[in-house]
Amino acid sequence: MTTSFRRTPGWLDWYAEPSRPRYRLPEGAVDAHCHVFGPGAAFPFAPERRYTPCDASRDQLFALRDHLGFARTVVVQATCHGADNSAMVDALRASGGLARGVATVRPDVSDAELRELHEAGVRGVRFNFVKRLVDAAPRQDLRDVALRIAPYGWHVVVYFEAADLPDLRDFLLSVPVPLVVDHMGRPDVTKDPDGPEFGAFLDLMRARPDIWCKVTCPERLSVSGPPALDGERSAYRDVVPFARRVVEEFPDRVLWGTDWPHPNLVSHMPDDGLLVDFVPHIAPTPELRRKLLVDNPTRLYWPDAG
Ligand SMILES: O=C(O)/C=C(\CC(=O)C(=O)O)C(=O)O
């Protein structure tokens, strides 16, 4: 077994000493999008991966959760682990019920494996259409996976770039379980939020009442910045109109998460405490923030928690 991995050249490690957010998260807040990486010595990265990250363990994730003031987390399988969900599942099992997961599975996954994932806390699978991260999976395979997971009440998390939405739209609308779109479908934020490209995304959201959206990753989408560093509490201003538009039109179907440990960022690594301070800019009222951070993710991932 390989126990030592050389990270991708230029890899930025997660921010070691995040500040404490000035914005105090409401009780029961959920970080609905984050990952664990390895550690590679215990959970080797997948041979087919497109990047090799630094380690980011479950205990480091739980420490960040507590530091920022989140109650719970949703751990999303990252492509560097392929369809080997063991690092993510290990995090769920160690969380004492405070973490749920989104897995990657192949169409030949057995019912026993699906049951085991469900028992560990998995509630969805992720379909990744971002070409720099994965080879395109045949859509029939994805449909087969969606049919396999439907009896468990799971959803499908989809990650795609805005430019690919026209091609994906019919397929997405045909998926027979709820959909959760990562990072607002990655809009080009140099374009007009009222223009046709983001309009196509909003139309997708309008097309089905069970399509949810993560209004996440301003640090990935922003072109103008400023970055969430050095005490900056009004970071990523160019992303605000996009995220706010979604939060205000679909207040009951939006989720937020840190995306820690922020794979593949190249310009900077954000201070996660300052990222939390981004939330009031996109969800301007206490009610919108409660829905975004507590009610919506709890309904989707802990429906029995009340
Ligand atoms: O962490 C994210 O959501 C975004 C990623 C990484 C990713 O999705 C993955 O590796 O699975 C990205 O844009 O590189």
The ligand as an SDF file (V2000), in Angstrom:
LIG
                    3D

 14 13  0  0  0  0  0  0  0  0999 V2000
  -14.5410   20.7670   -3.4240 O   0  0  0  0  0  0  0  0  0  0  0  0
  -15.2430   21.1650   -4.3450 C   0  0  0  0  0  0  0  0  0  0  0  0
  -16.4410   21.2230   -4.1850 O   0  0  0  0  0  0  0  0  0  0  0  0
  -14.6710   21.5640   -5.5810 C   0  0  0  0  0  0  0  0  0  0  0  0
  -13.6200   20.9820   -6.2130 C   0  0  0  0  0  0  0  0  0  0  0  0
  -13.0830   19.6560   -5.8970 C   0  0  0  0  0  0  0  0  0  0  0  0
  -14.0550   18.5810   -6.0530 C   0  0  0  0  0  0  0  0  0  0  0  0
  -15.2260   18.7710   -6.2770 O   0  0  0  0  0  0  0  0  0  0  0  0
  -13.6120   17.1750   -5.9050 C   0  0  0  0  0  0  0  0  0  0  0  0
  -12.4220   16.9000   -5.9050 O   0  0  0  0  0  0  0  0  0  0  0  0
  -14.4940   16.3360   -5.7630 O   0  0  0  0  0  0  0  0  0  0  0  0
  -12.9870   21.7200   -7.3100 C   0  0  0  0  0  0  0  0  0  0  0  0
  -13.6320   22.6220   -7.8860 O   0  0  0  0  0  0  0  0  0  0  0  0
  -11.8260   21.4210   -7.6080 O   0  0  0  0  0  0  0  0  0  0  0  0
  1  2  2  0
  2  3  1  0
  2  4  1  0
  4  5  2  0
  5  6  1  0
  5 12  1  0
  6  7  1  0
  7  8  2  0
  7  9  1  0
  9 10  2  0
  9 11  1  0
 12 13  2  0
 12 14  1  0
M  END
$$$$
